[in-house]
């Protein structure tokens, strides 16, 4: 009779562990974020491997997807390895020598989508809502992107 109780206790423990693991995977903020086509590129591995543990006051979360980093509850999502933007009339700005384009079609008052310009592979960053610390976040993100060779500019250098 004792072994039957032990077996039931063990089975309950296994089920609890499986349910906990399923819950954690299901609530992972990056669980369903599609990686870029070139997410396996060595530059993307460097970017995701060097991404800070905290950005704009938000903690970094693992995603299990190559080339993808998430901070907060999807407050900031970085996807490396996407196609770079071509010539565009979308607003462009530079931060610490890295040109960024605002994807006007996908940006609105609740989110801002920016894409690195003139560097391959390109990196897309989505900010889920306006943030007071956006400037500091862009400085940190630009430092990650700067080592990729720049082949085009969307902002004239001074």
Kinemage of the C-alpha trace (Angstrom):
@kinemage 1
@onewidth
@group {chain A} dominant
@subgroup {mainchain}
@vectorlist {calphas} color= white
{ca unk a 1} P 0.000 0.000 0.000
{ca unk a 2} L 2.879 2.383 0.743
{ca unk a 3} L 4.305 1.970 -2.756
{ca unk a 4} L 0.925 2.878 -4.278
{ca unk a 5} L 0.916 6.140 -2.256
{ca unk a 6} L 4.478 6.874 -3.334
{ca unk a 7} L 3.519 6.218 -6.971
{ca unk a 8} L 0.508 8.537 -6.703
{ca unk a 9} L 2.619 11.223 -5.031
{ca unk a 10} L 5.281 10.895 -7.710
{ca unk a 11} L 2.650 11.080 -10.458
{ca unk a 12} L 1.151 14.204 -8.860
{ca unk a 13} L 4.612 15.788 -8.649
{ca unk a 14} L 5.334 15.045 -12.323
{ca unk a 15} L 1.960 16.476 -13.380
{ca unk a 16} L 2.538 19.606 -11.300
{ca unk a 17} L 5.992 20.100 -12.817
{ca unk a 18} L 4.629 19.612 -16.353
{ca unk a 19} L 1.782 22.059 -15.741
{ca unk a 20} L 4.194 24.643 -14.334
{ca unk a 21} L 6.519 24.272 -17.322
{ca unk a 22} L 3.611 24.603 -19.754
{ca unk a 23} L 2.420 27.743 -17.944
{ca unk a 24} L 5.856 29.348 -18.088
{ca unk a 25} L 6.284 28.584 -21.792
{ca unk a 26} L 2.785 29.801 -22.637
{ca unk a 27} L 3.320 33.125 -20.841
{ca unk a 28} L 6.817 33.696 -22.262
{ca unk a 29} L 6.525 37.175 -23.819
{ca unk a 30} L 8.480 36.142 -26.883
{ca unk a 31} L 6.878 32.773 -27.442
{ca unk a 32} L 5.235 33.626 -30.759
{ca unk a 33} L 7.513 36.318 -32.184
{ca unk a 34} L 8.599 35.419 -35.682
{ca unk a 35} L 12.376 35.664 -36.172
{ca unk a 36} L 13.821 37.482 -39.170
{ca unk a 37} L 14.883 35.470 -42.221
{ca unk a 38} L 18.580 36.068 -41.414
{ca unk a 39} L 18.250 35.699 -37.626
{ca unk a 40} L 21.004 33.055 -37.588
{ca unk a 41} L 23.561 35.520 -39.016
{ca unk a 42} L 26.663 35.935 -36.841
{ca unk a 43} L 25.867 39.625 -36.312
{ca unk a 44} L 22.403 38.722 -34.977
{ca unk a 45} L 23.943 36.165 -32.625
{ca unk a 46} L 26.337 38.863 -31.395
{ca unk a 47} L 23.520 41.390 -30.943
{ca unk a 48} L 21.238 39.043 -29.023
{ca unk a 49} L 24.141 37.683 -26.994
{ca unk a 50} L 25.285 41.197 -26.045
{ca unk a 51} L 21.843 42.706 -25.458
{ca unk a 52} L 21.564 44.227 -21.984
{ca unk a 53} L 19.751 42.442 -19.160
{ca unk a 54} L 17.677 45.586 -18.663
{ca unk a 55} L 16.595 48.212 -21.170
{ca unk a 56} L 14.533 51.312 -20.384
{ca unk a 57} L 13.944 49.901 -16.912
{ca unk a 58} L 12.493 46.672 -18.312
{ca unk a 59} L 14.028 43.226 -17.639
{ca unk a 60} L 15.156 41.077 -20.542
{ca unk a 61} L 13.286 37.834 -21.249
{ca unk a 62} L 14.381 34.821 -23.257
{ca unk a 63} L 12.327 33.945 -26.291
{ca unk a 64} L 13.771 30.721 -27.641
{ca unk a 65} L 13.744 32.366 -31.089
{ca unk a 66} L 17.028 33.239 -32.795
{ca unk a 67} L 17.646 36.937 -33.315
{ca unk a 68} L 14.833 37.970 -30.950
{ca unk a 69} L 15.120 39.750 -27.597
{ca unk a 70} L 12.225 41.011 -25.468
{ca unk a 71} L 12.287 43.425 -22.551
{ca unk a 72} L 9.371 43.774 -20.163
{ca unk a 73} L 6.018 42.364 -21.166
{ca unk a 74} L 6.734 43.047 -24.845
{ca unk a 75} L 7.418 46.671 -23.988
{ca unk a 76} L 10.439 46.467 -26.286
{ca unk a 77} L 10.941 43.746 -28.912
{ca unk a 78} L 14.135 43.484 -30.974
{ca unk a 79} L 14.215 41.324 -34.129
{ca unk a 80} L 17.531 41.034 -35.925
{ca unk a 81} L 17.901 39.584 -39.416
{ca unk a 82} L 15.052 41.305 -41.179
{ca unk a 83} L 15.331 42.812 -44.675
{ca unk a 84} L 16.585 46.378 -44.527
{ca unk a 85} L 14.410 49.222 -45.726
{ca unk a 86} L 15.135 50.573 -49.174
{ca unk a 87} L 14.813 54.205 -50.171
{ca unk a 88} L 11.985 55.657 -48.119
{ca unk a 89} L 10.119 58.836 -47.331
{ca unk a 90} L 9.593 57.640 -43.739
{ca unk a 91} L 11.267 59.750 -41.051
{ca unk a 92} L 14.894 58.915 -40.433
{ca unk a 93} L 17.166 59.890 -37.562
{ca unk a 94} L 20.635 59.029 -36.287
{ca unk a 95} L 21.659 57.988 -32.790
{ca unk a 96} L 25.387 57.665 -32.060
{ca unk a 97} L 26.211 57.095 -35.737
{ca unk a 98} L 23.434 54.560 -36.411
{ca unk a 99} L 20.662 55.554 -38.800
{ca unk a 100} L 17.121 54.463 -37.898
{ca unk a 101} L 13.920 54.700 -39.951
{ca unk a 102} L 10.487 54.977 -38.371
{ca unk a 103} L 8.147 52.484 -40.046
{ca unk a 104} L 5.214 54.887 -40.409
{ca unk a 105} L 2.845 52.213 -41.690
{ca unk a 106} L 3.272 50.149 -38.512
{ca unk a 107} L 3.734 52.944 -35.973
{ca unk a 108} L 0.902 54.704 -34.197
{ca unk a 109} L 0.195 56.292 -30.819
{ca unk a 110} L 0.435 52.905 -29.063
{ca unk a 111} L 3.623 51.612 -30.671
{ca unk a 112} L 6.692 52.852 -32.489
{ca unk a 113} L 8.517 50.573 -34.946
{ca unk a 114} L 12.035 51.536 -36.023
{ca unk a 115} L 14.451 49.735 -38.341
{ca unk a 116} L 18.197 50.169 -38.664
{ca unk a 117} L 19.112 51.663 -42.031
{ca unk a 118} L 22.066 50.878 -44.284
{ca unk a 119} L 23.310 47.835 -42.349
{ca unk a 120} L 22.831 44.163 -43.166
{ca unk a 121} L 21.319 42.359 -41.491
{ca unk a 122} L 18.840 45.007 -40.415
{ca unk a 123} L 17.345 45.155 -36.939
{ca unk a 124} L 13.770 46.091 -36.096
{ca unk a 125} L 12.792 47.399 -32.674
{ca unk a 126} L 9.197 47.813 -31.551
{ca unk a 127} L 8.417 50.020 -28.566
{ca unk a 128} L 4.953 49.058 -27.292
{ca unk a 129} L 4.043 52.494 -25.985
{ca unk a 130} L 5.628 55.900 -25.569
{ca unk a 131} L 8.424 55.688 -23.033
{ca unk a 132} L 10.157 58.403 -21.041
{ca unk a 133} L 13.417 56.479 -21.370
{ca unk a 134} L 13.283 56.012 -25.155
{ca unk a 135} L 16.388 58.129 -25.780
{ca unk a 136} L 18.518 56.087 -23.371
{ca unk a 137} L 17.191 52.850 -24.881
{ca unk a 138} L 18.134 54.032 -28.379
{ca unk a 139} L 21.663 54.824 -27.240
{ca unk a 140} L 22.031 51.287 -25.850
{ca unk a 141} L 20.487 49.730 -28.973
{ca unk a 142} L 22.655 51.814 -31.308
{ca unk a 143} L 25.756 50.534 -29.513
{ca unk a 144} L 24.632 46.984 -30.387
{ca unk a 145} L 24.058 47.844 -34.064
{ca unk a 146} L 27.104 50.097 -34.657
{ca unk a 147} L 29.616 47.259 -35.278
{ca unk a 148} L 27.684 46.174 -38.404
{ca unk a 149} L 29.256 47.821 -41.439
{ca unk a 150} L 27.224 50.748 -42.715
{ca unk a 151} L 26.780 50.705 -46.497
{ca unk a 152} L 24.137 53.446 -46.901
{ca unk a 153} L 23.012 56.493 -44.981
{ca unk a 154} L 19.564 58.023 -44.651
{ca unk a 155} L 20.860 60.943 -42.596
{ca unk a 156} L 23.561 63.153 -44.043
{ca unk a 157} L 26.729 63.161 -41.948
{ca unk a 158} L 27.957 66.517 -40.686
